[in-house]
Amino acid sequence: MARHAADVMVQITARVPRGNQGFWEIIRDLHRKKKRWTVLDVDGHSNVALGTVNDFVQRLLKGGYIVRDGAFGKSAAFRLVKDQPDAPYLRRDGTAARELGLCQDQMWRAMKMLARFDARDLALYASTEDVPVKQLTAKSYIARLYRAGYLIMVTEGKPGHRPGTGTLATYRLLPAMNTGPLAPQIQQTDWVWDPNKRLVMGPEAVASQKGGRS
């Protein structure tokens, strides 16, 4: 029996570079093709707000990864001068925020080792002498990965009658979301970038795609 047209569902998946790693890959590709590029060039290969791309470009400029090199019309042109495979972690002033990346690496490794964990457990197991992980940092990372679909909540947290007397929610990593050795990265846009799958993960990515450009 032939299937009714309404029963046929076709899903089209297209990879759209997003997040710092996505923007960084676009910049590296533009550098290979034509050396000089503008913020509009980078934005044209993604589909996020222009201000988000510009924020990342300004961090790269202040961090010395790119330099200004003339202009195309009214748009400043830039050139990549410090290349590397992974997008740099930079604060708004261009200084390295490598410790944030290390914290995420260590928390990701701990998540894969622990059968279940709360924010206190994760901070404890992920901390090293050189890079301690604060409980608040662990709580934030858990919340982002839970929202992105990496974690399942095992038990809900309960507030206490006095500060410090409640219980924390516990989580575990879903086996199917153990995507690889590289830690999913929280971008300044609140997206979760998975360098193993090279995709933006979670509801923010879906909402942004539905909302389109701003």
C-alpha positions as CSV (number, residue, x, y, z in Angstrom):
1,M,0.0,0.0,0.0
2,A,1.3,3.4,-1.0
3,R,1.9,5.7,1.9
4,H,-0.2,8.9,2.1
5,A,1.9,12.0,1.5
6,A,1.0,13.3,4.9
7,D,2.6,10.3,6.5
8,V,6.0,10.9,4.9
9,M,8.3,12.9,7.1
10,V,11.5,14.3,5.7
11,Q,14.1,15.7,8.0
12,I,16.8,17.9,6.6
13,T,19.8,18.5,8.8
14,A,22.2,21.3,8.0
15,R,25.3,22.1,10.1
16,V,25.4,25.8,10.8
17,P,28.6,27.0,12.5
18,R,27.8,28.7,15.8
19,G,29.4,29.5,19.1
20,N,33.0,30.6,19.5
21,Q,34.4,27.4,17.9
22,G,32.1,27.8,14.9
23,F,33.0,31.4,14.4
24,W,36.7,30.5,14.8
25,E,36.4,27.8,12.1
26,I,34.8,30.3,9.8
27,I,37.6,32.8,10.4
28,R,40.2,30.2,9.7
29,D,38.4,29.2,6.5
30,L,38.2,32.8,5.3
31,H,41.8,33.3,6.1
32,R,42.7,30.3,3.9
33,K,40.6,31.6,1.0
34,K,41.2,35.3,1.0
35,K,43.3,36.4,4.0
36,R,41.3,39.5,4.8
37,W,37.7,39.4,6.0
38,T,35.0,41.4,7.9
39,V,32.6,40.7,10.7
40,L,29.8,40.6,8.1
41,D,31.7,37.8,6.3
42,V,31.8,35.7,9.4
43,D,28.2,36.5,10.2
44,G,27.2,35.6,6.7
45,H,28.3,32.0,7.3
46,S,26.4,31.7,10.5
47,N,22.9,32.7,11.5
48,V,23.2,34.4,14.8
49,A,23.0,38.1,15.9
50,L,25.7,40.2,14.4
51,G,26.6,41.6,17.9
52,T,27.4,38.0,19.0
53,V,29.9,37.6,16.2
54,N,31.3,41.1,16.7
55,D,31.9,40.4,20.4
56,F,34.0,37.4,19.6
57,V,35.9,39.3,17.0
58,Q,36.7,42.1,19.4
59,R,38.0,39.6,21.9
60,L,40.3,38.1,19.3
61,L,41.5,41.6,18.3
62,K,42.3,42.5,21.9
63,G,44.0,39.2,22.5
64,G,46.3,39.6,19.5
65,Y,44.9,36.7,17.4
66,I,43.8,39.0,14.6
67,V,44.8,42.5,13.4
68,R,43.0,45.2,11.6
69,D,44.0,45.4,7.9
70,G,42.3,48.2,6.0
71,A,38.6,48.1,5.2
72,F,36.0,46.8,2.6
73,G,33.8,49.8,2.1
74,K,32.6,50.9,5.5
75,S,33.5,47.6,7.2
76,A,36.8,47.1,9.0
77,A,38.8,44.3,7.5
78,F,40.7,41.8,9.7
79,R,43.5,39.3,9.2
80,L,44.3,36.2,11.3
81,V,47.8,36.3,12.7
82,K,47.8,33.7,15.4
83,D,46.2,30.4,14.2
84,Q,45.4,27.3,16.2
85,P,42.8,24.5,15.8
86,D,40.7,25.3,18.8
87,A,39.0,28.7,19.5
88,P,40.8,30.6,22.2
89,Y,39.0,31.2,25.6
90,L,39.2,35.0,26.0
91,R,37.7,37.5,28.3
92,R,36.3,40.7,27.0
93,D,39.6,42.5,27.5
94,G,41.3,39.8,25.4
95,T,43.2,38.1,28.3
96,A,43.2,34.3,28.4
97,A,40.5,32.6,30.4
98,R,42.2,29.2,30.1
99,E,41.3,28.3,33.7
100,L,37.6,28.2,32.6
101,G,38.4,25.7,29.9
102,L,40.4,23.6,32.3
103,C,37.6,23.6,34.8
104,Q,35.2,22.3,32.1
105,D,37.7,19.6,31.0
106,Q,38.1,18.4,34.6
107,M,34.3,18.5,35.3
108,W,33.6,16.5,32.1
109,R,36.1,13.8,33.1
110,A,34.6,13.6,36.6
111,M,31.1,13.3,35.2
112,K,32.1,10.3,33.1
113,M,33.7,8.6,36.2
114,L,31.0,9.2,38.7
115,A,27.8,7.1,38.7
116,R,25.8,10.1,40.0
117,F,26.8,13.4,41.4
118,D,25.6,16.7,42.8
119,A,27.4,20.1,42.4
120,R,29.3,19.5,45.6
121,D,30.6,16.1,44.5
122,L,31.5,17.3,41.1
123,A,33.5,20.3,42.4
124,L,35.3,18.0,44.8
125,Y,36.2,15.3,42.3
126,A,37.1,17.7,39.5
127,S,39.3,20.0,41.6
128,T,43.1,19.8,41.4
129,E,45.7,21.7,43.3
130,D,46.4,23.9,40.2
131,V,42.8,24.3,39.1
132,P,40.3,24.2,41.9
133,V,36.6,24.0,40.8
134,K,34.1,26.0,42.9
135,Q,30.8,24.5,43.8
136,L,29.0,27.4,42.1
137,T,31.0,26.7,38.9
138,A,30.0,23.1,39.0
139,K,26.4,24.0,39.6
140,S,26.4,26.3,36.6
141,Y,28.0,23.6,34.3
142,I,25.6,21.0,35.5
143,A,22.6,23.3,34.8
144,R,23.8,24.1,31.3
145,L,24.5,20.4,30.4
146,Y,21.2,19.3,31.9
147,R,19.4,21.9,29.8
148,A,21.3,20.7,26.7
149,G,20.2,17.1,27.2
150,Y,23.5,15.6,28.5
151,L,22.3,14.8,32.0
152,I,19.3,13.2,33.7
153,M,18.2,14.3,37.1
154,V,18.3,11.3,39.5
155,T,16.9,13.1,42.6
156,E,15.5,16.5,43.0
157,G,17.1,19.0,45.4
158,K,15.2,20.1,48.5
159,P,15.6,23.5,50.2
160,G,16.4,23.4,53.9
161,H,14.9,25.5,56.8
162,R,18.3,27.1,57.3
163,P,21.1,28.0,54.9
164,G,23.2,24.9,54.2
165,T,20.6,22.4,55.5
166,G,18.9,21.5,52.2
167,T,19.9,18.7,49.8
168,L,21.3,19.2,46.3
169,A,19.8,17.7,43.2
170,T,21.8,14.7,41.9
171,Y,22.4,13.9,38.2
172,R,24.1,11.3,36.0
173,L,25.5,11.5,32.5
174,L,23.4,9.8,29.9
175,P,25.4,7.1,28.2
176,A,24.3,8.2,24.7
177,M,25.6,11.7,25.5
178,N,29.1,10.6,26.4
179,T,30.2,12.2,23.1
180,G,33.9,11.9,23.5
181,P,37.0,13.1,25.3
182,L,36.6,16.8,24.7
183,A,34.5,18.7,27.2
184,P,31.3,20.4,26.0
185,Q,32.0,24.1,26.2
186,I,29.7,26.8,27.6
187,Q,29.9,29.8,25.2
188,Q,29.3,33.4,26.2
189,T,26.0,33.1,24.3
190,D,25.0,30.3,26.8
191,W,25.1,27.7,24.1
192,V,26.8,24.4,24.7
193,W,29.4,23.7,22.0
194,D,30.3,20.0,21.7
195,P,33.7,19.8,20.1
196,N,33.4,16.0,19.7
197,K,30.2,16.3,17.6
198,R,31.2,19.8,16.3
199,L,27.6,20.9,17.0
200,V,25.7,23.4,19.2
201,M,23.6,21.4,21.6
202,G,20.5,22.1,23.5
203,P,17.2,24.1,23.3
204,E,19.0,27.4,22.9
205,A,20.2,26.3,19.5
206,V,16.7,25.3,18.4
207,A,15.2,28.5,19.7
208,S,17.8,30.6,17.9
209,Q,17.2,28.7,14.6
210,K,13.5,29.3,14.9
211,G,14.0,33.0,15.8
212,G,16.3,33.6,12.9
213,R,18.6,36.5,12.6
214,S,18.2,39.7,14.7
